[in-house]
Amino acid sequence: MKLKLLNYNKIVQPINLPAMTKKCLICKEPIYGRIDKRFCSDNCRNRYHNGLKSSESMYLRRINYILRRNRRILLESFQDGHDVVSCLQLSNKGFDYNYITNYEVNGEGYTTYFCYDLGYMQYPNLKLRLLKREITSSTF
C-alpha cells in the first residue's frame, strides 16, 4: 500500500470576505471575539441592561414615593391628636387618594383605606376617621 503525501508547501490564499465588524450597541466601538457578542465590555453590557430596567424602576419609585408621603401625612395627622379630619385638610398637605396599599370593608358597609399600617374611613360628610392597624408577627 502506497501512502500519498500531501504537499504543504502550497501557499494558501486568504479568502476575501467583506469586512463585517460588529459595533457595540452602547458605544459603537468595534467588537472583537465571539461572533454573537453584542457589547465590547462588561461596562457597556451593564449600562444596556440597567437602561432597560430604569423606566420600570422609575415608575415603581414614583409610586413608592407617593405611598410613603401619604403614610407620612396620615401619621402627622394621627400624632397631632386628630382622630377625625376633613378630606380637604389631607388634600392641602398633598395627600393623594388614588394611591393606597389595601382596603377593608367592615360589617356596616364602610370601607377603610390603608397606606401600610395607617388608614382612614370616609364618612358621608367628607370627614375621615383615622385608624392605625396593629401589626403583629402573624400579619406577615
C-alpha positions as MATLAB code, in Angstrom:
seq = 'MKLKLLNYNKIVQPINLPAMTKKCLICKEPIYGRIDKRFCSDNCRNRYHNGLKSSESMYLRRINYILRRNRRILLESFQDGHDVVSCLQLSNKGFDYNYITNYEVNGEGYTTYFCYDLGYMQYPNLKLRLLKREITSSTF';
ca = [
       0.000    0.000    0.000;
       1.390    3.366   -1.006;
       0.876    6.434    1.144;
       0.035    9.600   -0.622;
       1.938   12.549    0.748;
       0.250   15.875    0.927;
       2.111   18.866   -0.300;
       2.095   21.508    2.452;
       4.345   23.804    0.558;
       1.498   25.431   -1.326;
       0.666   28.936   -0.228;
      -2.944   29.255    0.745;
      -4.530   32.459   -0.406;
      -6.810   34.117    2.173;
     -10.435   34.300    1.219;
     -11.564   37.860    0.740;
     -14.584   38.277    2.970;
     -16.422   41.551    3.302;
     -15.411   43.474    6.379;
     -18.142   42.649    8.903;
     -17.081   44.368   12.053;
     -19.912   44.449   14.523;
     -20.350   47.544   16.644;
     -21.144   47.720   20.340;
     -24.801   48.597   20.998;
     -23.813   51.263   23.524;
     -20.568   52.946   22.496;
     -20.419   51.878   18.805;
     -16.832   50.612   19.193;
     -15.837   47.555   17.118;
     -16.381   44.222   18.824;
     -13.704   41.530   18.839;
     -14.148   37.952   19.953;
     -17.134   35.673   19.657;
     -19.368   36.184   16.677;
     -22.502   36.595   18.822;
     -21.129   39.306   21.129;
     -23.211   42.478   21.309;
     -21.110   44.597   23.646;
     -17.444   45.487   23.712;
     -17.091   45.327   27.512;
     -18.851   44.432   30.747;
     -19.410   48.128   31.381;
     -21.386   48.544   28.146;
     -23.347   45.350   28.812;
     -24.303   46.573   32.299;
     -25.268   50.014   31.015;
     -27.537   48.430   28.398;
     -29.364   46.114   30.822;
     -29.657   48.755   33.554;
     -31.169   51.084   30.962;
     -33.847   48.507   30.163;
     -34.882   48.374   33.804;
     -34.683   52.098   34.503;
     -38.138   53.031   33.189;
     -39.769   50.306   35.278;
     -37.826   51.207   38.389;
     -38.610   54.919   37.957;
     -42.320   54.062   37.802;
     -42.085   51.983   40.998;
     -40.008   54.631   42.764;
     -42.637   57.256   41.944;
     -45.462   55.099   43.338;
     -43.491   54.238   46.486;
     -42.734   57.925   46.989;
     -46.455   58.766   46.840;
     -47.369   55.923   49.216;
     -44.696   56.969   51.728;
     -45.845   60.593   51.512;
     -49.474   59.527   52.095;
     -48.418   57.476   55.128;
     -46.348   60.352   56.494;
     -49.327   62.739   56.158;
     -51.612   60.261   57.943;
     -49.017   59.750   60.689;
     -48.577   63.508   61.215;
     -52.338   63.988   61.492;
     -52.611   60.998   63.803;
     -49.774   62.216   66.046;
     -51.326   65.684   66.281;
     -54.126   64.020   68.236;
     -56.670   64.243   65.452;
     -58.935   61.240   65.243;
     -61.231   62.820   62.660;
     -60.043   65.172   59.900;
     -61.613   66.591   56.779;
     -60.715   65.433   53.281;
     -59.628   68.973   52.494;
     -57.077   69.009   55.327;
     -55.303   65.954   53.932;
     -55.550   67.232   50.351;
     -53.942   70.527   51.345;
     -50.995   68.601   52.795;
     -50.532   66.749   49.484;
     -52.391   63.507   50.194;
     -53.190   61.550   47.016;
     -56.376   59.489   47.414;
     -55.606   57.440   44.289;
     -52.779   55.518   45.986;
     -53.428   53.021   48.773;
     -51.873   49.692   49.717;
     -55.117   47.857   50.585;
     -58.664   48.316   51.823;
     -61.195   46.537   54.026;
     -64.998   46.715   54.173;
     -66.472   46.425   57.674;
     -69.843   44.980   58.663;
     -71.570   48.373   58.454;
     -70.542   48.814   54.823;
     -67.841   51.433   55.437;
     -64.584   50.983   53.568;
     -61.282   51.558   55.325;
     -58.397   52.508   53.033;
     -54.828   51.824   54.178;
     -51.376   53.135   53.419;
     -49.354   50.364   55.012;
     -50.427   50.335   58.678;
     -52.288   53.668   58.759;
     -55.722   54.111   57.279;
     -58.810   56.242   57.037;
     -62.516   55.601   56.856;
     -64.589   58.103   54.892;
     -67.935   59.239   56.222;
     -70.664   60.827   54.071;
     -69.956   64.358   55.418;
     -66.429   64.391   53.871;
     -64.874   63.638   57.236;
     -62.244   60.957   57.614;
     -61.684   58.850   60.699;
     -58.007   57.956   61.060;
     -57.127   54.422   62.100;
     -53.950   52.601   62.974;
     -53.684   48.883   62.380;
     -51.814   46.878   64.967;
     -49.003   44.951   63.308;
     -48.328   41.519   64.748;
     -45.989   38.770   63.618;
     -48.978   36.813   62.280;
     -49.788   39.718   59.918;
     -46.822   38.776   57.763;
];
